[in-house]
Amino acid sequence: MRLNKLFIRQRTQQPPSIIKTLLKNLFIISALIVGLGLVRPVGAQTQFEYTTNNDAVTITGHPVLGGSVVAVPAEIAGLPVTAIGTNAFENDTNLFSITIPGSVTNIGNYAFAGCPSLTNAAIGANVTGIGNYAFSKCASLPRIKIPGSVTNIGDHAFDGCASLVNVRIPNNVISLGDHLFYQCGSLTNVTIGNGVTSLGDSMFYQCGSLIGLTIGTSVEQIGNAAFYQCGSLAGITIPDSVTNIGSGAFYQCGSLTRATLGSGVTVLGQGAFYQCGSLADIVIPDRTISIGSHTFYQCGSLTNATIGTNVTTIGNYAFYQCGSLTDITIPGSVTNIGRYTFDECNGLLAINVDTNSPAYSSIGGTLLNQDATALLQYPGGVGGNYTVPLSVNRIAADAFYGCIRMAAVTIGVNVTNIGPRAFCGCTNLSAVYFQGNAPRARLTVFSGDPKATVYYPPDTKGWGSMFGGLPTAMYHMGGK
C-alpha cells in the first residue's frame, strides 16, 4: 500500500511539468506549420505586403512563401485591392493555387513568374492588363482562362509555361506582346480573338505540339519568328486582314502542308516559310509586292507556286532547292530577281515570263533579261544538251549552278563574259563547246565539274591548256 500511495503521489505531482512540455512542443510545431504556410491563420490578409495609392491597394509581396493555396482578398484595411504588383509572388516555389478577386484590374510584371508548382490561376473578371512575364516559367500550369475584360497582355506573359494546353484570347484583347507563349511545348490549340491586331515576334516560338490555330479577323501583322519551329502545325489560314508576314514567321514548320494566304498580304518577310519541307502548294496574292530572301528556301515538297500579279521583287534564295517545283511563271510586274533564287531546283523544267515584262524574258524555259542578251537562270531539272541562244553575250553568275542533269552545253560566238560559278556543281557535265574566242571568266566558273572538258574551234583566240579550271581541246564545229 505504501508503494502504491507513493506511486500515486508521484503521478499526481508530475502532470504540471509534462503539460508544460507538451504545450511548448505544440506551440513550436504550430509555429512551424504556420511558417511553412501549410495552414492559414485567422487574419491571413495581414500577411500580404502592400502599398496604398488613391485609396486603392496594390499587393507588392508575400513574406510567407510556400502558401500552397492563396486567395487574394478584395479589401485590405477597408480599401479595395486593385492590383497585383511587380514581382509580388515571383519565385514562390510552393504556390499551388492563386485566386485573384474581381476588384483587381491589373496584374503586374513578373507577378507570378517562376512559380513552378502553380497549377491553378483564377483571374478576376475585371482584370484589364496582364504584365510582362506575369506567369513566365509557371511550368505546371495546365490551363489559363483569360477573362473578357482583358485588353492587353504583355511580353513573355506565359513564356515557358510548359504544361499549358489550350488558350483562348477573348475578342476584347487588342494587344499581345512578343514571345507570349515562347516554348510552351504542350500547347496544342489556340484561338485568337477578333480584337487582336498583331501577333508579336516569336509569339509561339518552339510550340512543338501546336496543331490547331484560329487567327482573328483583325490581325494585320504576323511577327518575326511567330511560329518558329512549330513542328506539328499542319495547316494555316491567314485572314484577309493580314498585310505583313514577318521574317521567319513559319521557320522550319516541318509538318506544314497547307498555307492559305489572305488577299491582303503585301509583304512576305525573309525566310517566312524557310525549310517548310512538307509545304506542297502556295498561292501568293495579287496585292503582294515583295517576296523576301529565303522565303521558300528548301521547301522540298513544293510542287506549285503561283506568284501574284503585283510582285515587284523576288529576293535572294527565295526558292532555293525547291526540288519538287516543276515550273514557275514570273509576272510582268517583277523588276528584280535576286541571286540564287531558283538554284538547285532540280525538278524545275521551265521558268516562264509574262510577255509584257519590262525586265525579263524567257526562251525555251530559260530566264533571260528583257532583250535576251544576258542568260540569268537555267531550269535545273532539264537534262541533256543545251545551246545558249545566239543573242546572249553574257552568262550571269550561278546561271547553271547545280544543274546536275545537264550533259553538254554549246556557247555561241557572242558570249564575251561568264560570271563566277556559272556552271558550278554541274556534276554530270562532260563537254562545253565554245564557238568563238575565249570569254572573260574566273577560275570558279566550272568548280565542281569533274567530268567536263572545254572544247574550242580552230582560228579562235585566247585559249590555253586550261580554261576556268578545266582542260581544253580543239574541235571542228561540224564534227563535234
C-alpha positions in Angstrom: 0.0 0.0 0.0 2.8 2.4 0.8 4.4 1.7 -2.6 1.0 2.3 -4.4 0.5 5.5 -2.5 3.9 6.7 -3.4 3.3 5.8 -7.0 0.0 7.6 -6.9 1.6 10.6 -5.3 4.4 10.8 -7.9 1.9 10.6 -10.7 -0.1 13.4 -9.2 2.9 15.6 -8.8 4.3 15.1 -12.5 1.5 16.4 -14.8 2.1 20.1 -14.5 5.7 19.8 -16.0 4.5 17.3 -18.6 1.7 19.6 -19.7 4.1 22.5 -19.9 6.4 20.5 -22.1 3.6 19.3 -24.3 2.2 22.8 -24.7 5.7 24.1 -25.5 6.1 21.4 -28.2 2.7 22.1 -29.7 3.4 25.8 -29.8 6.7 25.1 -31.7 5.0 22.7 -34.1 2.2 25.2 -34.7 4.6 27.9 -35.4 6.5 25.8 -37.9 3.3 24.8 -39.7 2.2 28.4 -40.0 5.6 29.5 -41.0 5.6 27.0 -43.8 2.3 28.3 -45.0 0.5 24.9 -44.7 -2.2 26.4 -42.6 -3.6 29.9 -42.9 -4.1 31.7 -39.6 -7.1 33.9 -38.9 -6.5 37.3 -40.4 -4.3 35.9 -43.2 -4.7 39.1 -45.2 -2.2 40.7 -42.9 0.5 38.5 -44.3 0.4 40.4 -47.6 2.7 43.3 -48.2 1.0 46.2 -49.9 1.0 49.8 -50.8 -1.9 52.2 -51.0 -2.4 54.9 -53.5 -5.6 56.9 -54.2 -7.5 54.8 -51.7 -6.6 51.6 -53.5 -4.3 48.7 -52.5 -1.6 47.1 -54.6 -0.2 43.8 -53.4 3.5 44.1 -53.5 4.7 40.9 -51.8 4.0 38.0 -49.6 6.6 37.3 -46.9 5.3 33.8 -46.1 6.5 31.9 -49.2 5.1 28.4 -49.7 1.5 29.2 -49.1 0.0 26.4 -51.2 -3.4 27.9 -51.7 -3.8 31.7 -51.8 -6.9 33.8 -52.2 -6.1 37.5 -52.6 -8.6 39.5 -50.6 -10.9 42.0 -52.3 -10.2 44.5 -49.5 -7.4 45.3 -47.0 -8.0 47.7 -44.2 -11.3 48.8 -45.8 -9.6 49.7 -49.1 -10.2 47.8 -52.4 -7.3 45.6 -53.7 -7.0 46.7 -57.4 -3.6 45.5 -58.5 -1.1 42.6 -58.1 2.2 44.5 -58.2 5.5 43.7 -59.9 7.3 40.6 -58.6 4.6 40.1 -55.9 4.7 36.3 -55.9 7.8 35.8 -58.0 9.7 32.6 -57.4 7.2 31.2 -54.8 8.2 27.6 -55.5 5.4 26.1 -53.4 2.5 28.2 -54.6 -0.1 25.8 -56.0 -3.2 27.9 -56.5 -4.0 31.6 -56.7 -7.4 33.3 -56.8 -7.5 36.9 -57.9 -10.7 38.8 -56.9 -12.9 40.9 -59.1 -11.6 44.1 -57.6 -8.2 43.6 -59.3 -7.8 45.4 -62.6 -4.1 44.8 -63.3 -1.5 42.0 -62.9 2.0 43.5 -62.8 5.2 42.4 -64.5 6.7 39.2 -63.1 3.8 38.9 -60.7 3.8 35.1 -60.7 7.0 34.5 -62.7 8.9 31.4 -61.7 6.2 29.7 -59.7 6.9 26.1 -60.9 4.3 24.4 -58.7 1.4 26.7 -59.7 -1.4 24.5 -61.2 -4.4 26.8 -60.9 -4.7 30.6 -61.5 -8.2 32.1 -61.4 -8.1 35.6 -62.8 -10.8 38.0 -61.7 -13.4 39.2 -64.1 -12.3 42.9 -64.1 -8.6 42.5 -65.0 -7.7 44.6 -68.0 -3.9 44.2 -68.1 -1.5 41.2 -67.7 2.0 42.4 -67.4 5.3 41.3 -69.0 6.5 37.9 -67.7 3.4 37.8 -65.4 3.2 34.0 -65.5 6.5 33.2 -67.1 8.1 29.8 -66.2 5.0 28.6 -64.4 5.8 25.1 -65.8 3.0 23.2 -64.1 0.1 25.5 -65.1 -2.1 23.4 -67.5 -4.7 26.0 -68.3 -5.5 29.7 -68.0 -8.8 31.4 -68.6 -8.3 34.9 -69.7 -11.4 37.0 -68.8 -13.2 39.0 -71.4 -12.2 42.2 -69.6 -8.5 41.9 -70.6 -7.3 44.3 -73.3 -3.6 44.0 -73.1 -1.2 41.0 -72.5 2.5 41.9 -72.1 5.7 40.4 -73.5 6.6 36.9 -72.3 3.5 36.7 -70.2 3.2 32.9 -70.5 6.8 32.2 -71.6 7.9 28.7 -70.6 4.5 27.5 -69.4 5.5 24.0 -70.5 2.2 22.3 -69.3 -0.2 24.8 -70.9 -2.5 23.0 -73.4 -5.3 25.3 -74.7 -5.7 29.0 -74.8 -8.4 31.3 -75.9 -7.7 35.0 -76.4 -11.0 36.9 -75.9 -12.3 39.4 -78.5 -11.6 42.4 -76.2 -7.9 41.8 -76.2 -6.2 44.3 -78.6 -2.5 44.0 -77.8 -0.4 40.8 -77.5 3.2 41.1 -76.5 6.3 39.4 -78.1 7.3 35.9 -77.0 3.9 35.5 -75.4 3.8 31.7 -75.5 7.5 31.1 -76.1 8.5 27.4 -75.7 5.1 26.3 -74.4 5.8 22.8 -75.6 2.4 21.3 -74.7 0.3 24.0 -76.3 -2.0 22.3 -78.8 -4.9 24.7 -79.6 -5.1 28.5 -79.7 -8.0 30.8 -80.6 -7.1 34.4 -81.1 -10.0 36.8 -80.8 -11.1 39.3 -83.4 -9.8 42.4 -81.5 -6.1 41.5 -81.8 -4.3 43.5 -84.4 -0.8 42.0 -84.3 0.8 38.7 -83.4 4.1 39.6 -81.8 7.6 38.4 -82.6 8.3 34.8 -81.5 4.8 34.5 -80.1 4.6 30.7 -80.5 8.3 30.1 -80.8 9.0 26.3 -80.5 5.5 25.4 -79.5 6.1 22.0 -80.9 2.7 20.5 -80.1 0.6 23.2 -81.7 -1.9 21.7 -84.2 -4.9 24.0 -84.1 -4.8 27.7 -84.6 -7.6 30.2 -85.4 -6.4 33.8 -86.2 -8.8 36.6 -85.6 -10.1 38.8 -88.4 -8.4 42.0 -87.2 -4.9 40.8 -87.2 -2.7 42.9 -89.6 0.8 41.7 -88.8 2.4 38.3 -88.0 5.7 39.0 -86.3 9.1 37.7 -86.9 9.6 34.0 -86.0 6.0 34.0 -84.7 5.6 30.2 -85.3 9.3 29.3 -85.4 9.7 25.5 -85.3 6.1 24.7 -84.6 6.8 21.3 -85.9 3.2 19.8 -85.5 1.4 22.6 -87.3 -0.1 21.1 -90.5 -2.2 23.9 -91.8 -2.6 27.7 -91.5 -5.1 30.1 -92.8 -4.1 33.8 -92.9 -7.1 36.1 -92.8 -7.5 38.8 -95.4 -6.8 41.5 -92.8 -3.1 40.5 -92.6 -0.8 42.7 -94.6 2.7 41.6 -93.4 4.1 38.2 -92.6 7.4 38.7 -90.7 10.8 37.2 -91.3 11.0 33.5 -90.3 7.3 33.5 -89.3 6.9 29.8 -90.1 10.6 28.9 -90.0 11.1 25.1 -90.0 7.4 24.2 -89.6 8.2 20.7 -90.9 4.6 19.4 -90.9 3.1 22.4 -92.6 1.4 21.1 -95.8 -1.0 23.9 -96.4 -0.6 27.7 -96.1 -3.5 29.8 -97.3 -2.6 33.4 -97.6 -5.3 36.1 -97.3 -5.8 38.6 -100.1 -4.4 41.4 -98.1 -0.8 40.2 -97.7 1.6 42.7 -99.3 5.0 41.6 -97.8 6.4 38.1 -97.3 9.4 38.5 -94.9 12.8 36.9 -95.3 12.6 33.2 -94.6 8.9 33.3 -93.9 8.5 29.6 -94.9 12.1 28.6 -94.6 12.6 24.8 -94.6 8.9 24.0 -94.5 9.7 20.7 -96.1 6.1 19.4 -96.4 4.6 22.6 -98.0 3.1 21.4 -101.3 1.4 24.5 -102.7 1.4 28.2 -102.3 -0.6 31.0 -104.0 0.9 34.4 -103.4 -1.9 37.1 -103.5 -2.1 39.8 -106.2 -1.6 42.5 -103.5 1.8 41.1 -102.5 4.7 43.3 -103.7 7.7 41.6 -102.2 8.9 38.1 -101.7 11.8 38.3 -99.2 15.1 36.4 -99.4 15.0 32.7 -98.4 11.1 32.8 -98.2 10.7 29.3 -99.5 14.2 28.1 -99.0 14.5 24.3 -99.1 10.7 23.7 -99.3 11.4 20.4 -100.9 7.8 19.3 -101.4 6.7 22.5 -103.1 5.2 21.5 -106.4 3.3 24.6 -107.3 3.9 28.3 -106.7 1.7 31.0 -108.1 3.2 34.5 -107.9 0.7 37.4 -107.7 0.4 40.0 -110.5 1.8 42.9 -108.4 5.0 41.3 -107.1 8.0 43.5 -107.9 10.8 41.8 -106.1 11.8 38.2 -105.5 14.7 38.0 -103.1 17.9 36.0 -103.0 17.5 32.3 -102.4 13.7 32.7 -102.4 13.0 29.3 -104.0 16.5 27.7 -103.4 16.5 23.9 -103.5 12.8 23.6 -104.1 13.4 20.2 -105.7 9.8 19.3 -106.5 8.9 22.6 -108.2 8.4 21.9 -111.9 7.6 25.3 -113.4 7.2 28.9 -112.4 5.8 31.9 -114.1 7.2 35.4 -113.5 4.5 38.1 -113.8 5.1 41.2 -115.8 5.3 43.3 -112.5 8.6 41.8 -111.4 11.5 44.1 -111.9 14.1 42.5 -109.6 15.0 38.8 -109.1 17.8 38.1 -106.6 20.7 35.8 -106.7 20.4 32.0 -106.3 16.6 32.4 -106.5 16.0 29.1 -108.4 19.3 27.5 -107.8 19.4 23.7 -107.3 15.7 23.4 -108.1 16.4 20.0 -109.7 12.9 19.3 -110.8 12.4 22.7 -112.5 11.7 22.3 -116.2 10.7 25.9 -117.1 10.9 29.5 -115.9 8.3 31.3 -117.8 7.9 35.1 -118.1 4.9 37.2 -118.9 5.4 38.6 -122.4 4.7 42.2 -121.1 7.6 42.1 -118.6 9.8 45.2 -118.8 12.7 43.4 -117.2 12.8 39.7 -118.1 12.1 37.3 -120.9 12.2 33.5 -121.4 13.4 31.4 -124.3 12.7 27.7 -124.1 12.1 28.0 -120.3 15.4 29.7 -119.6 15.3 33.1 -117.8 17.0 36.0 -119.6 16.9 39.7 -119.3 14.4 41.7 -121.3 16.4 41.9 -124.5 17.7 38.4 -124.2 21.4 39.4 -124.1 22.1 38.0 -120.6 21.3 34.4 -119.6 20.3 34.6 -115.9 18.9 31.2 -114.8 18.7 27.8 -116.5 16.0 25.5 -115.1 17.8 22.8 -113.1 15.5 19.9 -114.0 16.3 20.0 -117.7 18.9 17.4 -118.8 20.8 16.5 -122.0 22.5 19.1 -124.2 21.7 22.8 -124.2 22.6 25.6 -126.7 22.8 29.1 -125.4 20.7 31.5 -127.6 22.8 33.5 -130.1 21.5 36.8 -128.7 23.3 36.2 -125.4 26.6 38.0 -124.8 26.8 37.4 -121.0 26.1 34.4 -118.8 25.3 35.6 -115.3 26.9 34.3 -112.1 25.4 31.0 -110.9 23.2 30.7 -114.0 23.7 27.0 -114.3 24.6 26.4 -110.6 23.8 22.8 -109.6 22.3 21.7 -112.9 23.2 18.1 -112.3 21.2 16.7 -115.3 22.9 18.7 -118.0 25.4 16.7 -120.1 26.7 19.3 -122.5 26.4 22.9 -123.4 27.2 24.9 -126.5 28.1 28.6 -126.1 27.8 30.9 -129.0 30.3 33.4 -130.6 28.7 36.5 -129.0 29.3 35.4 -125.4 32.2 37.6 -124.0 31.7 37.3 -120.3 30.8 34.4 -118.0 30.1 35.2 -114.3 31.6 33.4 -111.2 30.3 29.9 -110.5 28.1 30.0 -113.6 28.4 26.2 -114.2 29.4 25.3 -110.6 28.2 21.9 -109.4 27.1 20.5 -112.8 28.5 17.1 -111.8 27.4 15.3 -115.0 28.6 18.0 -117.4 31.0 16.3 -119.8 31.6 18.8 -122.6 31.5 22.6 -123.0 31.6 23.7 -126.6 32.6 27.3 -127.4 32.1 28.7 -130.9 34.2 31.8 -130.6 37.1 33.4 -128.7 37.7 32.7 -125.1 35.4 34.9 -123.0 36.3 36.6 -119.7 35.8 34.1 -116.9 37.2 33.3 -113.4 38.7 30.0 -112.2 35.5 29.3 -110.3 33.3 29.2 -113.4 33.4 25.3 -113.6 34.0 24.5 -109.9 32.8 21.0 -109.0 32.6 19.7 -112.6 35.0 16.8 -112.5 33.9 15.2 -115.8 34.0 18.3 -118.1 36.3 19.3 -120.9 36.3 22.7 -122.6 36.3 22.5 -126.5 37.1 25.4 -128.8 37.3 25.6 -132.6 40.5 26.4 -134.6 41.3 30.0 -135.6 39.8 31.4 -132.3 41.8 33.3 -129.7 42.5 33.4 -126.0 42.7 29.7 -125.3 45.3 27.8 -123.4 45.7 24.3 -122.0 43.2 25.2 -119.2 40.1 27.4 -119.0 38.1 28.1 -115.9 39.9 25.3 -114.2 39.1 22.7 -116.9 41.3 21.1 -119.5 40.8 22.3 -123.1 40.9 20.6 -126.5 40.4 21.8 -130.1 37.4 20.6 -132.1 36.0 21.1 -135.5 32.5 22.5 -135.2 31.0 20.3 -137.9 32.2 17.1 -136.2 31.8 17.6 -132.5 
